[in-house]
Amino acid sequence: YRVAAENPAKLEVLDQLLEKHPDDQILIIGMYLDQLQEIAQRYGFPLITGKTPVRKRQELFQKFREGEVRVLVISKVGNFAVDLPDANVMIQVSGTFGSRQEEAQRLGRILRPKKNGLLAHFYTIVSKDTKDQTFGANRQLFLTEQGYHYTILYDHQVADYEPAVLAGEIVEEKPALLAEPVALPAPAGQRQALPQGDAKPR
């Protein structure tokens, strides 16, 4: 699972997703520190982990709230007690297996009402035909059970994808959220059969 979850091809998709949201407040969250450190170094984004001193965390969170820092990379500490109401994009690069509780906690980070009716986006980048996608699908059941809308994209579709900006642009949207799992080719030796499908809102 870890090989698929840390698939280096995820960085190419991350590049494209960041380009799609040039002015948004973004949280990049994941499970594996090596992966998060690589992302932080690649882009020069601040990284917050369990080892980050409380004072430093508070300083970075405050800069994020004030718009001085636009993107934060956060480990599992971001699942709990993080008040960042202006964050409107979350990109999940790896999760805790099929944990729906974690999905709910992460979702809660970006579901606060947004300024000017902006739409919140929750992306999950997974490796296609691996346990990474299987666990991702299990976590996404939480979204459909709560009536959220999500769309499956494949890596070759990301370049042409245009994210909606305002909540009203999504027909029959229950909350102001659009979640897009992005499926990547699996790393060598990590393939697993998995039926494909598209989830619809209740």
PAMAR-794925 format. One line per field, with one value per residue: x, y, z of N, C-alpha, C, O in turn; residue in one letter. Coordinates in pm, 1 decimal, padded with zeros to 6 digits. Example, Ala and Ser with C-alpha at 12.3 -4.5 7.8 and 13.67 -1.06 7.14 Angstrom:
// PAMAR-794925
neast <- c(01319.0,01285.0)
nnorth <- c(-00569.0,-00225.0)
nup <- c(00780.0,00708.0)
caeast <- c(01230.0,01367.0)
canorth <- c(-00450.0,-00106.0)
caup <- c(00780.0,00714.0)
ceast <- c(01320.0,01290.0)
cnorth <- c(-00330.0,00003.0)
cup <- c(00780.0,00787.0)
oeast <- c(01423.6,01340.9)
onorth <- c(-00331.9,00113.8)
oup <- c(00846.5,00803.9)
residu <- c(a,s)
This chain:
// PAMAR-794925
neast <- c(00082.9,00192.4,00384.4,00223.6,00076.1,00269.7,00339.1,00545.7,00446.3,00230.7,00312.6,00327.2,00060.2,-00015.4,00126.6,-00029.1,-00281.4,-00228.5,-00175.6,-00429.4,-00552.3,-00458.5,-00497.8,-00611.6,-00660.7,-00477.2,-00454.4,-00229.5,-00233.6,-00124.5,-00014.4,00241.5,00559.5,00799.4,00705.5,00560.3,00763.9,00915.1,00734.4,00708.6,00971.0,00996.3,00825.5,00872.6,00698.9,00567.2,00598.0,00410.0,00430.6,00394.9,00619.9,00671.2,00725.4,00484.3,00457.5,00567.4,00388.7,00151.9,00229.6,00260.1,-00000.6,-00134.7,-00022.6,-00120.6,-00396.4,-00398.9,-00327.9,-00066.6,00080.2,-00001.6,-00024.8,-00014.8,00161.8,00065.1,00082.7,-00069.6,-00144.4,-00307.0,-00558.3,-00687.8,-00834.6,-00766.4,-00807.5,-00883.6,-01050.0,-01050.4,-00937.8,-00994.1,-00935.5,-00837.9,-00585.7,-00541.6,-00283.7,-00218.3,-00371.6,-00504.8,-00530.6,-00849.4,-00993.4,-01284.2,-01339.4,-01114.0,-01140.7,-01372.3,-01280.2,-01082.2,-01233.3,-01387.9,-01214.0,-01235.5,-01499.4,-01621.4,-01825.8,-01754.7,-01587.0,-01761.2,-01909.8,-01747.3,-01651.4,-01565.1,-01300.4,-01208.9,-00958.6,-00848.5,-00565.4,-00495.4,-00343.0,-00419.4,-00590.7,-00480.6,-00427.0,-00430.6,-00623.1,-00842.3,-00872.5,-00912.4,-01157.6,-01323.0,-01306.0,-01430.0,-01691.4,-01804.0,-01848.0,-02052.0,-02253.3,-02315.3,-02428.0,-02268.5,-02120.8,-01912.4,-01651.1,-01479.2,-01157.3,-00904.2,-00545.9,-00466.9,-00673.5,-00666.1,-00534.7,-00717.6,-00924.3,-01149.9,-01197.5,-01496.3,-01591.8,-01773.7,-02024.3,-02280.8,-02240.8,-02244.7,-02476.9,-02752.5,-02598.5,-02529.0,-02374.4,-02125.3,-01916.6,-01690.8,-01563.2,-01282.5,-01153.6,-00840.8,-00711.8,-00419.3,-00178.3,-00067.8,00223.8,00495.0,00434.3,00230.4,-00036.2,-00391.3,-00700.2,-00985.9,-01314.1,-01440.9,-01615.1,-01866.8,-01959.9,-02265.7,-02452.1,-02677.8)
nnorth <- c(-00121.1,00125.5,00183.9,00239.3,00452.7,00646.8,00698.7,00843.5,00968.7,01109.9,01364.3,01496.1,01525.1,01678.9,01912.5,02008.3,02044.0,02245.2,02452.7,02493.3,02624.9,02900.2,03118.3,03033.5,02928.4,02673.4,02342.9,02083.7,01754.1,01457.0,01117.7,01008.9,01103.7,01129.6,01163.1,01402.9,01578.1,01580.2,01705.9,01956.8,02054.6,02055.8,02258.9,02464.8,02508.9,02568.2,02318.0,02129.2,01913.3,01647.5,01695.0,01960.0,02251.1,02383.5,02661.6,02740.7,02615.7,02758.9,03009.4,02969.0,02889.8,03127.3,03301.7,03180.0,03222.0,03497.2,03527.1,03555.5,03326.8,03097.2,02828.2,02531.1,02245.0,01957.3,01709.5,01423.0,01566.3,01762.8,01659.8,01713.3,01959.2,02201.7,02521.6,02667.5,02851.7,02984.0,02818.4,02672.6,02474.0,02140.5,01903.7,01573.8,01358.5,01114.4,00870.7,00729.3,00424.1,00285.2,00474.0,00619.7,00796.1,00959.7,01076.1,01225.0,01401.8,01544.2,01652.9,01825.1,02033.8,02207.2,02270.0,02494.3,02793.0,02993.7,03295.8,03519.2,03314.1,03110.6,02795.7,02494.6,02265.9,01926.6,01721.4,01391.8,01214.8,00920.1,00597.7,00418.9,00102.1,-00023.2,-00097.1,00151.2,00289.4,00129.8,00163.0,00437.0,00450.5,00336.0,00528.0,00734.3,00656.2,00764.5,01027.7,01002.5,00892.7,01104.8,01269.5,01421.7,01552.7,01391.6,01354.5,01138.6,01167.1,01101.8,01082.0,01185.7,01353.3,01574.2,01807.6,01930.9,01984.5,02204.9,02364.0,02440.4,02759.1,02905.2,02808.7,02789.7,02705.5,02435.7,02203.8,02106.5,02082.0,01982.9,02064.6,02328.2,02192.3,02020.6,01719.5,01559.5,01264.1,01171.0,00953.1,00765.3,00592.2,00275.6,00213.5,00000.0,-00345.9,-00318.0,-00359.8,-00409.6,-00559.3,-00360.1,-00253.7,00011.7,00324.6,00583.2,00805.6,00939.3,01219.7,01183.1)
nup <- c(00000.0,00081.7,-00115.4,-00337.0,-00231.7,-00204.3,-00462.2,-00699.9,-00925.3,-00841.6,-00783.3,-01026.1,-01093.8,-00877.8,-00936.7,-01151.7,-01032.9,-00847.9,-01022.3,-01117.5,-00915.0,-00849.6,-00678.7,-00446.0,-00100.2,00021.4,00151.5,00176.3,00245.3,00413.6,00489.0,00507.4,00611.6,00462.8,00203.4,00232.6,00309.3,00076.7,-00096.7,00028.2,00001.3,-00274.7,-00363.0,-00190.2,00019.3,00351.1,00607.4,00834.4,01100.7,01346.3,01493.8,01477.4,01661.2,01893.5,01904.3,01657.5,01484.3,01542.6,01456.7,01177.6,01110.4,01168.8,00980.2,00753.3,00785.9,00758.4,00499.7,00425.6,00396.8,00153.1,00094.8,00279.6,00391.3,00550.1,00804.3,00966.3,01188.9,01107.7,01109.2,01341.2,01548.0,01405.3,01312.8,01036.4,00866.9,00618.7,00434.1,00126.0,-00048.7,-00040.9,-00078.6,-00082.5,-00046.9,00053.9,00267.2,00577.1,00524.1,00484.6,00630.3,00733.3,00933.0,00940.1,00688.7,00731.0,00927.4,00789.1,00587.5,00735.0,00775.7,00560.9,00516.0,00617.7,00593.0,00305.9,00201.0,-00011.6,-00126.0,-00226.4,-00365.5,-00201.2,-00253.3,-00254.2,-00306.9,-00379.4,-00440.0,-00597.5,-00666.0,-00945.5,-00966.7,-00741.7,-00388.6,-00280.2,-00427.2,-00368.5,-00087.4,-00092.5,-00225.3,-00032.7,00171.5,00037.2,00030.8,00250.5,00167.6,-00028.3,00126.4,00286.3,00106.8,-00059.9,-00362.1,-00596.1,-00840.2,-01062.1,-01185.3,-01430.5,-01462.5,-01715.0,-01772.0,-01613.0,-01698.8,-01869.5,-01704.6,-01548.1,-01258.3,-01077.2,-00943.5,-00780.3,-00542.1,-00650.4,-00908.3,-00923.6,-00994.7,-00799.1,-00574.7,-00247.7,00002.7,-00001.6,-00165.0,-00371.6,-00457.8,-00591.3,-00678.4,-00805.2,-01032.4,-01078.0,-01291.4,-01166.7,-00959.0,-01065.5,-01020.1,-00837.9,-00895.2,-00884.5,-00932.8,-00984.2,-00994.6,-01199.6,-01155.2,-01120.2,-00875.2,-00760.3,-00627.2,-00350.1)
caeast <- c(00000.0,00273.0,00446.7,00121.5,00037.7,00378.4,00367.2,00602.7,00364.9,00133.9,00365.7,00292.9,-00079.9,-00016.1,00167.5,-00141.9,-00388.1,-00187.4,-00193.0,-00573.7,-00598.7,-00347.5,-00529.0,-00685.5,-00593.2,-00466.5,-00390.8,-00185.8,-00229.5,-00089.7,00015.7,00382.4,00643.5,00894.0,00629.7,00527.3,00888.4,00950.4,00643.7,00744.9,01097.3,00974.9,00756.9,00907.7,00585.4,00590.6,00553.3,00374.2,00418.4,00383.9,00743.9,00679.5,00691.7,00351.5,00469.0,00589.2,00260.5,00060.2,00279.5,00227.6,-00146.1,-00174.3,00018.0,-00214.9,-00523.3,-00382.3,-00297.7,00077.0,00113.4,-00120.9,-00028.1,00050.4,00171.3,00034.1,00072.0,-00194.4,-00183.3,-00412.2,-00689.5,-00746.3,-00830.4,-00701.0,-00910.9,-00838.7,-01176.0,-01033.6,-00890.1,-01103.5,-00889.4,-00753.7,-00534.9,-00499.9,-00191.2,-00221.0,-00459.4,-00490.1,-00603.5,-00985.1,-01055.4,-01388.1,-01327.0,-01013.1,-01199.0,-01464.4,-01200.7,-01017.4,-01340.7,-01430.3,-01119.6,-01265.5,-01643.9,-01675.5,-01873.3,-01645.2,-01611.5,-01813.2,-01970.9,-01650.6,-01670.6,-01452.9,-01260.7,-01136.4,-00900.4,-00773.1,-00485.2,-00474.0,-00283.5,-00522.9,-00578.0,-00398.8,-00496.9,-00446.8,-00753.3,-00943.8,-00893.4,-00969.9,-01299.1,-01392.9,-01318.0,-01522.7,-01828.6,-01851.6,-01897.4,-02181.0,-02351.9,-02352.8,-02492.4,-02176.1,-02095.9,-01772.7,-01624.9,-01351.6,-01073.3,-00780.8,-00433.8,-00462.2,-00786.0,-00649.3,-00494.0,-00835.3,-01025.8,-01167.3,-01276.2,-01596.4,-01544.3,-01880.5,-02108.2,-02396.3,-02206.8,-02266.3,-02620.5,-02798.3,-02492.6,-02583.3,-02292.6,-02033.7,-01800.6,-01675.3,-01448.4,-01236.3,-01045.1,-00762.3,-00652.0,-00292.8,-00130.0,-00003.8,00366.3,00519.2,00416.9,00132.1,-00168.0,-00496.4,-00823.5,-01083.9,-01413.5,-01447.6,-01751.7,-01883.3,-02056.1,-02357.3,-02509.6,-02810.1)
canorth <- c(00000.0,00247.5,00212.5,00304.3,00579.9,00742.0,00699.7,00973.3,01031.2,01199.7,01500.3,01556.5,01566.5,01788.8,02031.1,02056.6,02090.6,02374.3,02551.5,02518.8,02704.7,02993.0,03221.1,02973.0,02887.7,02529.7,02251.3,01955.6,01670.5,01319.2,01027.7,00970.0,01222.2,01140.5,01218.0,01542.3,01654.6,01597.8,01807.2,02086.5,02097.4,02076.3,02385.5,02566.8,02533.3,02531.8,02184.9,02113.7,01773.6,01632.6,01741.4,02105.8,02313.0,02445.0,02804.0,02750.9,02581.7,02871.4,03117.6,02935.8,02895.4,03268.2,03355.0,03124.2,03294.1,03635.2,03526.3,03569.5,03194.0,03052.2,02681.7,02459.8,02099.2,01915.9,01566.4,01384.1,01662.6,01845.2,01597.5,01749.5,02091.2,02305.3,02616.6,02744.1,02866.4,03037.2,02714.1,02626.9,02360.9,02042.0,01799.5,01460.3,01277.6,00979.9,00865.0,00613.8,00309.9,00319.1,00540.0,00720.2,00898.0,01054.9,01151.0,01323.2,01504.4,01628.3,01725.8,01932.4,02145.5,02300.5,02285.7,02616.8,02887.3,03067.1,03432.9,03538.9,03192.7,03026.1,02652.0,02419.0,02149.2,01825.0,01626.9,01277.8,01158.8,00777.9,00517.2,00332.9,-00043.5,-00064.1,-00081.5,00295.3,00325.9,00055.9,00233.6,00567.3,00431.3,00313.3,00657.1,00819.6,00616.7,00863.6,01143.9,00974.2,00871.2,01236.8,01343.9,01508.0,01522.0,01382.5,01314.7,01070.6,01212.3,01026.9,01175.5,01253.2,01446.3,01686.5,01928.8,01994.7,02004.1,02342.1,02359.8,02544.4,02856.2,02938.5,02694.5,02784.8,02648.0,02291.9,02179.1,02017.7,02065.2,01992.0,02166.8,02391.7,02104.7,01932.5,01633.2,01494.4,01167.8,01167.3,00820.1,00757.8,00456.3,00218.5,00181.5,-00137.2,-00449.8,-00281.2,-00356.6,-00489.1,-00536.4,-00279.0,-00201.2,00156.4,00375.8,00724.2,00821.6,01051.2,01264.7,01129.8)
caup <- c(00000.0,00093.0,-00245.3,-00419.6,-00170.1,-00226.5,-00605.4,-00738.2,-01030.4,-00778.0,-00785.2,-01154.8,-01082.2,-00781.9,-01013.4,-01231.9,-00944.7,-00792.4,-01129.3,-01132.1,-00800.1,-00824.0,-00579.0,-00335.8,00023.0,-00003.2,00245.8,00120.2,00365.2,00384.9,00600.1,00512.4,00627.7,00351.5,00091.1,00262.3,00305.7,-00064.7,-00151.0,00086.0,-00058.5,-00418.9,-00388.7,-00092.3,00108.3,00491.4,00646.9,00975.4,01141.9,01490.6,01556.1,01468.1,01790.3,01897.5,01871.9,01513.1,01420.9,01559.0,01371.0,01038.7,01096.0,01166.3,00849.6,00656.7,00803.3,00712.2,00357.1,00402.4,00345.6,00079.7,00090.7,00389.3,00383.5,00687.4,00831.7,01033.5,01292.5,01049.2,01128.0,01469.9,01612.2,01325.9,01271.6,00920.0,00793.8,00483.9,00342.7,00040.8,-00129.1,00025.9,-00167.8,00000.6,-00125.5,00112.3,00383.3,00665.4,00470.4,00444.2,00745.4,00707.6,01037.7,00894.3,00576.6,00789.1,00995.9,00688.8,00520.5,00824.1,00768.3,00451.7,00495.2,00677.2,00491.0,00244.5,00158.9,-00147.0,-00178.2,-00295.5,-00353.4,-00145.9,-00332.7,-00177.7,-00401.9,-00329.8,-00548.9,-00570.0,-00772.3,-01002.4,-00963.0,-00627.2,-00261.0,-00259.4,-00481.6,-00293.1,00039.1,-00125.5,-00256.5,00093.5,00239.1,-00036.6,00062.2,00347.3,00093.3,-00091.0,00232.3,00336.7,-00000.8,-00132.3,-00502.4,-00636.5,-00977.5,-01079.8,-01295.6,-01451.2,-01472.3,-01844.7,-01781.6,-01521.0,-01770.4,-01929.8,-01601.0,-01500.8,-01134.3,-01053.4,-00844.8,-00687.0,-00506.3,-00738.4,-01037.4,-00916.2,-00988.7,-00692.9,-00474.8,-00112.1,00066.9,-00096.3,-00175.5,-00486.3,-00431.1,-00712.6,-00670.7,-00928.0,-01040.0,-01150.7,-01315.8,-01047.9,-00968.2,-01109.3,-00919.9,-00736.1,-00957.2,-00822.3,-01006.9,-00912.6,-01087.6,-01209.2,-01145.4,-01089.7,-00766.1,-00777.4,-00500.4,-00317.7)
ceast <- c(00085.8,00339.1,00348.9,00085.2,00141.9,00423.0,00422.2,00525.3,00259.4,00181.9,00332.4,00148.0,-00091.4,00025.3,00047.8,-00254.5,-00353.8,-00202.0,-00339.8,-00626.5,-00491.9,-00372.1,-00597.3,-00595.9,-00594.6,-00397.1,-00355.3,-00160.7,-00199.5,-00047.6,00166.4,00474.1,00742.2,00827.0,00601.4,00651.7,00932.4,00864.2,00682.3,00872.3,01080.1,00919.9,00798.7,00793.6,00623.7,00530.1,00526.5,00354.8,00402.6,00506.5,00759.9,00641.2,00558.3,00357.2,00485.8,00461.0,00166.1,00099.6,00241.7,00077.2,-00193.5,-00137.9,-00075.0,-00347.7,-00515.4,-00348.1,-00151.0,00135.7,-00012.4,-00135.8,00048.0,00051.9,00160.7,00026.4,-00060.5,-00235.1,-00294.5,-00550.7,-00762.6,-00727.9,-00748.4,-00809.5,-00856.6,-00958.3,-01161.2,-00978.8,-01007.0,-01061.8,-00805.6,-00714.4,-00476.6,-00410.5,-00178.2,-00305.6,-00434.7,-00580.7,-00745.6,-01061.6,-01156.3,-01381.0,-01226.7,-01067.0,-01291.8,-01388.0,-01136.6,-01120.0,-01384.2,-01339.2,-01162.0,-01414.5,-01703.9,-01726.7,-01758.1,-01686.0,-01663.3,-01868.4,-01876.4,-01675.8,-01546.3,-01427.0,-01177.4,-01087.3,-00831.7,-00697.7,-00451.8,-00410.8,-00385.2,-00486.5,-00481.9,-00483.1,-00517.0,-00583.1,-00866.1,-00976.0,-00955.2,-01118.2,-01380.1,-01411.4,-01422.2,-01668.1,-01889.3,-01911.9,-02035.6,-02289.3,-02400.8,-02416.2,-02400.9,-02159.0,-01947.2,-01760.7,-01489.7,-01281.0,-00955.4,-00668.9,-00430.9,-00575.3,-00764.4,-00617.1,-00613.8,-00944.8,-01029.5,-01254.4,-01377.1,-01546.3,-01649.0,-01969.4,-02225.7,-02368.2,-02226.7,-02414.9,-02651.7,-02689.0,-02551.9,-02503.0,-02203.2,-01905.5,-01804.7,-01550.3,-01410.4,-01124.4,-00972.5,-00686.0,-00528.3,-00262.9,-00056.9,00146.1,00383.1,00502.6,00311.1,-00010.1,-00266.0,-00626.0,-00922.2,-01184.6,-01416.0,-01592.3,-01752.0,-01989.1,-02139.6,-02413.1,-02645.2,-02914.6)
cnorth <- c(00125.5,00284.6,00286.2,00441.5,00687.8,00745.3,00836.6,01044.3,01124.5,01344.9,01571.1,01604.8,01683.8,01919.1,02093.2,02111.5,02226.2,02485.1,02587.9,02610.2,02807.2,03093.5,03165.7,02945.4,02734.9,02457.5,02124.1,01864.3,01526.2,01244.4,01005.9,01091.8,01239.7,01205.0,01366.6,01630.6,01680.3,01706.2,01946.2,02141.1,02130.5,02215.8,02498.4,02602.8,02498.6,02394.7,02182.3,01965.6,01768.9,01682.8,01893.3,02167.1,02386.7,02591.4,02825.5,02718.0,02700.7,02987.9,03092.9,02940.2,03040.5,03332.9,03304.5,03199.4,03435.8,03643.9,03544.3,03438.7,03139.0,02900.6,02625.8,02310.9,02047.5,01763.6,01538.0,01479.1,01753.5,01785.1,01652.7,01897.2,02195.1,02396.9,02706.1,02765.7,02917.3,02934.9,02665.8,02517.0,02270.3,01937.3,01689.5,01369.6,01135.9,00984.2,00740.1,00501.6,00352.2,00396.4,00647.3,00831.6,01004.5,01138.8,01260.1,01436.5,01599.9,01712.8,01845.6,02053.0,02249.1,02325.0,02407.8,02707.5,02973.2,03208.9,03434.3,03411.1,03101.1,02878.6,02587.0,02296.3,02055.5,01719.4,01513.3,01218.7,01014.5,00709.9,00413.8,00184.7,-00092.0,-00053.2,00065.2,00339.9,00254.3,00126.5,00370.4,00557.1,00409.4,00444.0,00745.0,00777.7,00713.2,00983.8,01117.6,00953.2,01003.1,01323.8,01437.0,01459.6,01497.2,01323.3,01246.1,01125.8,01116.6,01124.5,01252.3,01354.7,01573.7,01816.0,02004.3,02024.3,02149.8,02340.2,02472.6,02635.0,02884.3,02818.1,02679.9,02725.1,02496.7,02266.1,02077.3,01989.5,02079.2,02091.3,02229.5,02310.4,02029.5,01850.4,01558.2,01395.5,01165.7,01036.3,00821.8,00613.8,00405.5,00204.6,00035.3,-00234.5,-00422.3,-00282.4,-00450.9,-00457.8,-00458.8,-00226.5,-00050.1,00201.8,00521.2,00736.4,00945.7,01093.5,01202.6,01237.6)
cup <- c(00000.0,-00039.9,-00335.4,-00364.7,-00194.5,-00372.9,-00647.8,-00848.2,-00971.5,-00781.8,-00915.8,-01153.5,-00985.9,-00849.5,-01084.2,-01144.7,-00884.0,-00896.4,-01147.0,-01021.6,-00760.1,-00712.4,-00454.5,-00215.5,00026.4,00112.0,00170.4,00238.7,00327.8,00509.6,00618.3,00510.4,00513.2,00230.6,00112.3,00260.5,00162.4,-00128.9,-00101.2,00022.8,-00206.1,-00447.1,-00294.7,00000.4,00252.3,00522.5,00796.5,01004.4,01293.5,01564.6,01549.6,01602.6,01783.5,01856.6,01721.8,01437.7,01424.6,01469.6,01225.0,01014.4,01087.4,01032.5,00739.5,00664.1,00745.9,00563.9,00324.0,00350.2,00280.2,00079.4,00210.5,00358.7,00526.5,00697.8,00901.8,01145.3,01240.8,01062.0,01249.7,01502.5,01536.9,01271.2,01160.6,00827.8,00651.0,00385.5,00258.0,-00055.6,-00040.2,-00076.7,-00080.0,-00083.9,-00070.8,00238.3,00464.8,00618.1,00431.9,00549.3,00706.1,00811.6,00995.2,00779.3,00629.5,00856.7,00896.1,00614.1,00604.0,00821.3,00665.0,00430.3,00563.8,00565.7,00439.3,00206.4,00015.5,-00209.4,-00252.8,-00266.2,-00293.3,-00232.2,-00246.4,-00276.3,-00327.5,-00448.0,-00513.3,-00691.1,-00818.3,-00990.2,-00854.0,-00500.5,-00226.5,-00310.5,-00407.4,-00161.7,00015.2,-00153.7,-00129.1,00170.6,00170.3,-00018.9,00163.0,00275.4,00036.4,00014.1,00290.9,00228.2,-00077.2,-00275.9,-00522.3,-00776.0,-00983.6,-01203.2,-01308.7,-01484.3,-01603.7,-01862.0,-01700.0,-01594.1,-01826.9,-01828.6,-01556.5,-01375.5,-01127.4,-00942.1,-00738.3,-00662.7,-00601.8,-00874.3,-01039.4,-00896.8,-00879.8,-00589.9,-00335.3,-00028.4,-00039.2,-00105.2,-00306.6,-00462.0,-00557.6,-00683.4,-00805.3,-00930.9,-01129.1,-01187.8,-01192.3,-01068.0,-01006.8,-00994.1,-00816.8,-00791.0,-00887.1,-00895.0,-00922.3,-01012.5,-01083.4,-01199.2,-01111.4,-00981.8,-00789.0,-00641.5,-00477.2,-00334.9)
oeast <- c(00057.0,00349.0,00385.2,00065.6,00108.6,00533.6,00352.3,00536.5,00204.6,00100.7,00311.6,00117.0,-00168.1,-00033.4,00025.9,-00315.8,-00440.9,-00236.7,-00371.7,-00735.1,-00440.2,-00277.0,-00636.8,-00473.5,-00701.3,-00295.3,-00441.8,-00076.1,-00243.3,-00045.2,00213.6,00467.4,00767.0,00885.3,00616.9,00646.1,00981.2,00913.9,00688.1,00881.1,01143.0,00961.4,00764.0,00789.7,00704.7,00424.2,00609.0,00272.6,00397.5,00499.8,00851.9,00533.3,00523.7,00271.2,00426.2,00427.8,00107.9,00014.0,00196.6,00032.2,-00282.0,-00216.1,-00104.7,-00404.8,-00613.1,-00340.0,-00114.2,00228.9,-00118.1,-00246.8,00160.3,-00045.5,00237.3,-00029.7,-00152.6,-00348.8,-00367.5,-00650.0,-00884.6,-00619.2,-00669.9,-00893.5,-00792.0,-00966.4,-01250.8,-00973.7,-01108.7,-01143.1,-00713.7,-00798.3,-00375.8,-00456.6,-00131.9,-00311.7,-00354.0,-00693.1,-00761.8,-01184.0,-01119.8,-01412.5,-01250.7,-01041.8,-01290.9,-01425.7,-01136.8,-01095.6,-01413.3,-01380.0,-01128.5,-01452.2,-01826.1,-01676.1,-01674.5,-01803.4,-01614.9,-01873.6,-01920.9,-01716.4,-01434.2,-01520.5,-01087.2,-01165.8,-00765.3,-00759.3,-00387.6,-00423.0,-00431.3,-00370.1,-00410.6,-00596.7,-00609.1,-00651.3,-00973.0,-01092.8,-01040.0,-01196.3,-01492.6,-01517.5,-01493.8,-01758.8,-02009.4,-02015.2,-02126.1,-02404.4,-02513.7,-02453.8,-02448.3,-02179.7,-01864.5,-01849.1,-01395.2,-01338.4,-00911.7,-00694.3,-00396.6,-00573.4,-00837.9,-00666.2,-00612.8,-01047.3,-00925.7,-01374.8,-01348.4,-01468.0,-01617.5,-01988.2,-02266.6,-02461.5,-02225.6,-02471.9,-02585.3,-02688.6,-02619.0,-02557.8,-02205.7,-01799.6,-01909.8,-01441.8,-01496.3,-01010.1,-01037.6,-00604.4,-00531.6,-00314.9,00008.2,00191.9,00293.2,00550.7,00301.3,-00096.5,-00228.3,-00658.0,-00940.5,-01145.1,-01396.0,-01683.2,-01648.0,-02098.4,-02087.2,-02420.5,-02718.7,-03033.0)
onorth <- c(00220.9,00402.5,00383.1,00536.0,00805.9,00790.3,00936.9,01165.9,01208.8,01437.5,01692.5,01711.9,01777.1,02024.1,02214.2,02213.0,02312.1,02598.2,02699.9,02666.7,02801.7,03148.4,03242.2,02939.8,02673.9,02503.6,02063.2,01893.6,01478.2,01299.0,00986.8,01173.6,01352.4,01290.7,01446.8,01744.9,01788.6,01788.4,02041.5,02260.5,02223.5,02282.4,02614.3,02713.2,02408.4,02359.6,02227.2,01899.7,01872.2,01710.3,01948.7,02137.3,02445.1,02639.2,02916.9,02783.9,02738.7,03056.5,03184.4,02988.5,03072.7,03411.1,03376.6,03236.0,03487.4,03753.3,03547.9,03439.0,03134.0,02849.4,02667.4,02256.7,02088.3,01697.3,01619.6,01473.6,01814.0,01850.3,01640.5,01952.7,02268.3,02354.1,02807.5,02703.9,02896.0,02961.7,02622.5,02471.0,02316.2,01888.1,01709.1,01310.5,01046.5,01085.8,00655.1,00486.1,00446.0,00385.2,00752.0,00947.0,01124.1,01259.1,01372.9,01553.1,01721.4,01829.1,01952.9,02162.6,02366.8,02394.2,02422.5,02700.2,03019.8,03237.7,03359.2,03399.6,03020.9,02842.0,02621.2,02230.9,02098.9,01637.3,01534.9,01176.9,00988.6,00757.5,00331.2,00146.2,-00190.5,-00006.0,00100.2,00419.0,00311.6,00147.4,00415.3,00642.9,00458.0,00468.9,00820.6,00854.9,00740.0,01036.1,01199.9,00991.6,01012.4,01438.1,01522.6,01342.2,01572.8,01251.5,01289.6,01130.4,01057.2,01236.4,01370.5,01433.7,01670.9,01922.4,02127.3,02083.1,02210.6,02316.9,02585.9,02593.0,02887.2,02735.0,02567.6,02696.2,02435.9,02302.5,01974.1,01884.2,02178.5,02194.9,02187.6,02353.4,01980.4,01906.6,01499.7,01437.4,01159.2,01009.9,00873.0,00521.8,00482.6,00186.1,-00045.2,-00209.6,-00494.6,-00212.5,-00557.1,-00340.9,-00487.3,-00159.9,00010.3,00125.4,00577.6,00681.7,01047.8,01011.6,01173.0,01212.9)
oup <- c(-00072.2,-00073.6,-00402.0,-00441.1,-00204.4,-00403.0,-00633.2,-00863.6,-01042.6,-00783.2,-00917.1,-01205.6,-01009.7,-00823.4,-01077.8,-01177.9,-00870.3,-00862.6,-01186.8,-01034.9,-00648.5,-00657.0,-00366.6,-00226.5,00033.6,00163.7,00107.4,00323.2,00223.2,00619.9,00730.4,00418.6,00470.2,00164.3,00020.1,00215.3,00130.2,-00205.9,-00178.9,-00006.2,-00256.7,-00541.9,-00317.3,00054.6,00273.8,00470.5,00876.1,00940.7,01360.2,01684.4,01609.7,01653.7,01680.8,01782.6,01664.8,01339.1,01323.1,01413.6,01156.2,00910.5,01008.1,00978.4,00644.2,00561.4,00691.8,00507.9,00206.6,00269.8,00343.1,00065.3,00239.3,00306.4,00613.8,00610.5,00897.1,01192.2,01319.2,01029.9,01260.4,01486.5,01597.3,01192.1,01187.1,00721.6,00569.3,00265.5,00312.2,-00135.8,00027.6,-00152.2,-00012.2,-00181.5,-00141.6,00307.6,00427.3,00666.0,00353.8,00556.6,00652.7,00782.4,01011.9,00772.9,00580.4,00845.2,00916.0,00582.1,00551.2,00859.5,00678.7,00335.7,00567.2,00453.7,00516.7,00183.0,-00069.1,-00331.8,-00334.9,-00155.9,-00331.1,-00278.5,-00174.7,-00323.9,-00226.0,-00546.0,-00411.5,-00804.0,-00739.5,-01001.3,-00872.9,-00504.5,-00152.7,-00245.3,-00386.0,-00128.8,00092.3,-00112.4,-00117.9,00227.7,00235.9,-00050.1,00161.3,00317.3,00050.6,-00006.7,00339.2,00254.0,-00151.9,-00306.8,-00471.4,-00822.9,-00917.9,-01312.0,-01210.1,-01528.7,-01605.5,-01956.4,-01717.1,-01556.6,-01832.3,-01863.4,-01530.4,-01385.9,-01166.1,-00856.9,-00619.4,-00751.5,-00631.5,-00949.2,-01146.5,-00794.0,-00869.4,-00526.0,-00307.3,00009.4,-00154.9,-00059.3,-00347.8,-00447.0,-00623.7,-00664.9,-00909.5,-00842.5,-01241.0,-01124.6,-01121.7,-01180.7,-00982.8,-00883.5,-00717.6,-00738.1,-00837.6,-00916.5,-00804.0,-01108.2,-00978.1,-01231.5,-01077.2,-00996.7,-00833.5,-00549.9,-00571.4,-00312.5)
residu <- c(y,r,v,a,a,e,n,p,a,k,l,e,v,l,d,q,l,l,e,k,h,p,d,d,q,i,l,i,i,g,m,y,l,d,q,l,q,e,i,a,q,r,y,g,f,p,l,i,t,g,k,t,p,v,r,k,r,q,e,l,f,q,k,f,r,e,g,e,v,r,v,l,v,i,s,k,v,g,n,f,a,v,d,l,p,d,a,n,v,m,i,q,v,s,g,t,f,g,s,r,q,e,e,a,q,r,l,g,r,i,l,r,p,k,k,n,g,l,l,a,h,f,y,t,i,v,s,k,d,t,k,d,q,t,f,g,a,n,r,q,l,f,l,t,e,q,g,y,h,y,t,i,l,y,d,h,q,v,a,d,y,e,p,a,v,l,a,g,e,i,v,e,e,k,p,a,l,l,a,e,p,v,a,l,p,a,p,a,g,q,r,q,a,l,p,q,g,d,a,k,p,r)
